[in-house]
Amino acid sequence: MSAKTGDVGIPTVVNNIAFENLVRLAPDGRPTPWVADRWQLTPSKAVRIHMRPTRFHDGTPLTAAVLAQIVQKSLPRSLDIGAVIPVSDSEIEISQQKASSFILESLDVVTLKKPGAPDIGTGPFVVTSRGEVVEMRANEQYAEGRPKIDRIVVRDYQTVRGAWADMLRGEIDMLYQVGQDALQSLQPSSSVSIFWFQRPYAYIVLFNARRPALKSPEVRRALNLAVNRAQLIHEALDDHATAGAAVSPHHWAYKASIPMFPYDPAAASKVLGRRLHMTCIIQDGPVFERLAITVRKQLEAVGVDVSLEALPLAELIARVTERHDFDAVLFDAQIGPTMFRAYDWWHSGGTHNYGGFSSPRVDAALDAVRDAKTDGEYAAGLAMFQEATLADPPALFLAWGERARAVSRRFEVPVEAGRDVLTTLRLWRPRAGTTENRN
């Protein structure tokens, strides 16, 4: 398997394969069972979670006491939870000061790693060696059944081109991320299958609302009106994305009757024609460069002078999250698929509110979603949020991205609609008459 992706490395790839989370989020944002197989709200507003019988890779059981310890450490402080305690051999309770719809949505951040042993989890594959190449073996005791694949080797490539060239030669069986350049060569191949899936990440230009020029909601609205998203998705993303707004159109409560930002350069130029200048930092990489060039061209057409500055990912993160030293930054942000993620980014008290954005109307909408007791109240709050971010956008919302995996056709690959095929990796099997490669 090739792990060269441009925005993640081997540790992330390995974690996605070897470790499990407490729940899995459906593409529509609803939490679905995983290690936690059911849950309920108690009369005291606590959330009681039942887990399936599960063992760590070293054979020790995942007890309710250990799970409580992991959950207490993992859940974001912004949830304002109380104690997490075991209440039976297979159940824990999470107490809340105030009932929140975000508790269940946040359980996907709880990665089940054995305390004090960061390489030991509960997933279908076990890490057996690390280094420039990582090897994993099938977990013989996996709760949902032993994987069909015995061995996985993950290696890094300096270039995506080198990885897909080796794939075409049959030297690797999976390419973790397929760049657009690779697609042109891989798609016609009779030996490779391409699997697309919708990501919970959106390409955005995050504004630093602390900057005087970007403080006005009118200016930020005009910047959103200046972008032709259909053209951008076609030119920069090869039509593999969905037009962007603050809420993914795949969310179960998304209200399609509330319009997204239209393309209206005439209205935008009335506000921005005084030659607004801003510097936009971007992550190094061909996708971000293509997006940035297209956005700059469209903004310059309505009177915005945009300077681009490409940075390595580590430096970009430090500039944005630690020093807040930016006018705008183009990157892909995990603002979905849940409203808990949206709250964390756009609420004035959110832990990912790096742009210093503050809007009483947006806060009120997000609070309404958080405090919702029924699906109807949740959907009403989400609609309020859609409308509030149209009136006062914290970012230039470009597109909800898609990603492709490339897999050798020597493998039978079960597909779940809307999901990454890696979620079924334990069920992959070599086709009759073939044997597994090493990579």
N, C-alpha and C positions, 0 to 999 in steps of 0.2 A: 504494500500500500504506500502510495506517495502522500506525504503530509505537507508538501509545499503549498501554501494557500495565499500568501501575500499579507494576510492579516491575522493569522493564527499560526502556532507552531506545534511541534510534536506534543508538548505537555497537554495542550487543549484537545488535540485529537485523541490522545490516549485516555484522558479523563472522560471524553464523550463515549468511549467504548467500554471502559473498565468499571465505571462507577454509575450508580443509580441515584435518582432523586426520590424524595418521598412521594410526590405526585408527578404526573406528566400533564402538560397543558395541551389541550386539543388546539388545532389551528384556529378555532373560533374563540379561544381564550378561556374556555371552561376547563377547570381542573378535572382530570380523570384518574382513576385508580392506577397505582403502580405498586410500590412497596406498601403504601397506605391503601388498603382495599376498600375502606368505607370510613365515613365520618358523620358526626351529627353535632348540633348545637344543644347544649344542656340547658336546663331552666336557669342556671346561674350565669349564663352567657359564655361559659367555657366551651371550647371546641374539643370534643373527644374524638380521637383518631385511633382506629384499629389497624394493625399491620398484619400482613400475611406472615407465615413462618419463614424466617430468613436467616441465613448464616453468612458470616464474613468469609472472605477467601481462605482464611486460615482455619476454618471449621468452627470457630466460636460463634454462638448464637447472637443475633441482634436482639437484645432484651429490651423491654420497655424502659428500663432504667438508663441503658446506654442511649437509646433513641431520645429520651427526654433531654439528656445532656447535649446531644448533637443539635437538637432543635433549639434549645435555649441559646446556644452559642451562635446559631446560624441565622435566626430570624432577624430582620432589620430592626434597629432601634425605633424607627419611625412608627412602627406598629403599636408601640406602647402596650406590650403584653406584660402579664404578670408572671407567675411561676409556671414552669412546665414540669409536670409530675407524672410518674407512672401510676396507673390506677388498677392495673392487672398485669398479668404476664405478657399481654399482647396489646395493651392500650395505654395511651397517654392522654392527659388533658392539658390544654393551653388556656390559662385564664386570661381574661381581658378586662380592662377597666371599663371599656365600652365596646359593645358588639360591633365588629367590623367585617364587611364583606371581603376585605383584603387578606384576611388570615389564610384562607384556603388558597387564594391566588398566589400567595407568597411562598407556599410550601415547595414550589419547584426550585427554590434556591437552596433547599436543604439537601446537600450532597452527602450521601451515606459513606463516610470514611471512618474507619475505626480510630477512636481517640488514641493519639500517640503513635499511630502507624499509618502515615499518609498514603502508602501504596496499597493498603488493604481496604477493599470495599466489599460490595455485595453483588457486583454486576456479573454478566455472563462470561467475561474474560478476565484472567489474572495476569498482572504484570510480573514477568519472570526475570527480565533483565532490562537495564536502562543504559543509555549512552548515546552515541551518535545514531545508533539503531536501537529501537525498543522492540522487545519480543513479548508477546502475550500468548497464553495458552487457555484452552477451554476450561471453564470452571465446572469441574465434575459434580459439584454439589449445588449448582444453580437452582434456585427455587422454582423456576418455570421450565426446567429441563435443560440437560446438557446441550450446548451449541453443536451444530452440525459441522462447523469448521474447527479443526484441532488447534491450529496455530496461526497467529497473525504477526507479521513483521512490519513495523512502521519506520520508514526512512524519510529523511528530509532531502529535498532537491534545491539546489541553488536557483534554478529557474523552472517555471512551469513548463516551458518548452522542452527542457530535458526530460521532465517527468512524463509528459504525454508521448514523447518520442519513444521512451522505453515501454510505455503501455502499448503502442502500436506494434512494437516488436514482441509483445507477449511476455515481457520481463516483469511487469507488475500487474496486479489484478484489479486494483481500484485506485482512482485518482480522487482524492478527497474534495478538491475544488477544481472545476474546469474553467479556465479563463476563456474569454471570447475568441482569442486567437486559436486556442486548442480546439474549440468546437468545430471550426471549419474543417479540420483534419479528422476529428474523431467521429463526427456525425455520419459521414459516408461509410465508415468502417463496418464491415460485417462481423467483426470480432468484439465490438464494444457497444454497450447500451448506455444511454444518457438518461438520467432521472432528475427531473426538476422538482423543486419544492419551494413553497412560500416561506420566507424567513420572518421572524418577529422583529426584524431590524428595518429601519427606514433610513434612506439617504436624506439627510437634512443639512441645511446651513443654519447652525445655531448662532443666534445673535447675542452679543454681550450688551444687555440692556443698561449696563452702567455707562456705556459710551453715550454722550449727549446726542450724537447724530442718530442713534438707534433706539433712543428712549421712547420715542413717540409711537403709539400704536398705529397711527395713520401712515407713517413711513414703513413700518413692518408689513402692514396690509398691502401697501403699494408694491413692495418688493415681491410679495407673493403673486400679485396680479401680473407682474412683468414676465413671469416664467411660463413658457409653453411646454407643459409637462409631456404632452403626447410627442412632441418633437424631441424633447430631451430623452425620453425613454427609447425612442427609435434610434437616435444617433449615438447615445452614450451607453445604452444598456441592451441594445439589439432586441428590443421589444420584450425583454424578460423582466418585467416589473409592473406594478400597479400604481396608478397616479396617487400621489401622496396627500395625506391630510393628517391631523393629529391622532385620528383613530383609524385603525385598519378597517377597510371595508369588509374584511372577513370576520370581524368580531360579531358575536351572536346578537348583540344589542345595537349594532350600527344602524343608524337611521338614514337610509339612502335618499329620503326626500329632502334632507338638509344638504344644499349644494356644497361642493368643494369650491376652492378658489377658481374663478374663470380666468381665462387668458384675456387680459384687457390692457394691452400696452398703452393705449391712449389715456386711460384713467391713471395708470401708473406714472406716465410721464408728466401729468399735471402736478403730481406731488414731488416727483424725483427729478424733474427737469432742471433743478438748480445745481446739478453736478455734485451729488453726494459722492464722497470718496470713502472707500473702506478697503482694508486689507483682509483677505480671506486666507487662513492657513488650511492646508489640506494634507492628508496622509499621503506619503509616497505610494505610488502604485498606479497602474494604467487605468483602472476603473475610475478612481478618484480624479485622475488627471483629465479623462474624457468628460466626466461630469462637470468639473470646474471650468473647463474651457467653454463648454456649451452654456453653462449658467452665466459666465462672464460676458459672453457674446450677447445673450438676451438682455442682461441688465444694462450693458453699455448702450443698447438701442433705445433705452428710456432715460438716459442721462446719468447713469451710475458708473463711476470710475472704480474698477475693481482691480486690485493688485493681488496676485497669487503667490503664496509662499509654501512650498512643499517641505514637509518635515518627516523624519522617521517617527514611527508610532510612539515610542517612549518619550521623545521630546514634545510631541504634540499633546500627549496626555498631561505632561507636567505643565505646559503652558496653559492648558484649559482648566484642569482640575485643581492645580495647586496655586498658580500665580494669577490666574484669570487675566492673562496678558494676551488679549486678542480682540479684534473687532467682530470677526465672524470666523466660524470653523466649519468646514465641510467634512463630514464623516458619516458612517452608518451607526446609528444609535439603537439600542434595544429598548424601544418605547412601546413594545407590544409583546405578546398578544393580549395582555391583561391591562385593566385600568389601574391596577396597583403599580405597574411600570410607569404609566402615564403620570400618576400622582407623584411618583418619586422624581420625575423629570420636571414637571411643570407647576406643581404646587409651590407656593412661596417658601414653604418649610421642607421641601423635598431634598433628599440627600444628593441627588444628581442635578440640582438646579444650578449648573455652573455658570449660566448667563446672568444670574441675578434677576431673573424675571419675577415680576409680582403683579398680579391682577386680582382684585377682589372678586370679580365675576368668575374667573377661572377657578380660584380657590373655592368659591361657594359650590360650583358644579362638582368639583372633585370631592369635596366634603359630602355632598349629597350621594355620590356613588359609594363612597366609603361607608356611610351610615345606613345604606339601603337595607331594608329587612325583607324585601320581596324582589322578584325579577322585575316587576313593573316599576318599582321605585328605582332600581338600578338603571333600567333603560331610560327612565325620565332624566336621571342625573347625567347619563352619558350624552343624551341629546342636548342638554344644557351645556355640556363641555364642548361638543361639536360647534355649537353656535358661538360660545364664548371665545374659542380659539380662532374662529373666523373674524370676530370683531377685534381681537387683540392677540395676534399670533406671536408666540415666543421664538419661532424659527421659520425659515423658509422650507416648507415641506415639499420635497421633490418626488420621491417614489418609495414604495415598499418593495424591497428587492427580492429577487429569486436567486436560488443557487442550484448548481448542477453537480451531481456526482457521476463519475464514469466508472462502469463496472464491466469487467470481462464477461462475455457471454458464455464462458465456461461454467458460470454460476447461475443457478436458479435463484432469483431474488423476489421474495414476496413484497408486494407493494400495498401500503395502506394509504388511502386517498388523502392528499394534502400533507402527508408526513414525510420527513426525511427517511430515505431507505435505510439509514444507519439504525433506525429504531427496530428494524427486523433482522439485524445482522446475525443474531444467534440462530435464525432460521435459514440463513443462506446455506446452500449445499452445492457441491460440484455436480454438474450434469453427468448423467450416466456415461461411462466411458472416458471420463477425465479424472485427473488427479489434481490436488491443490498445488499451486506454486508456493514459493516461500514468501512472497511479498503481497 
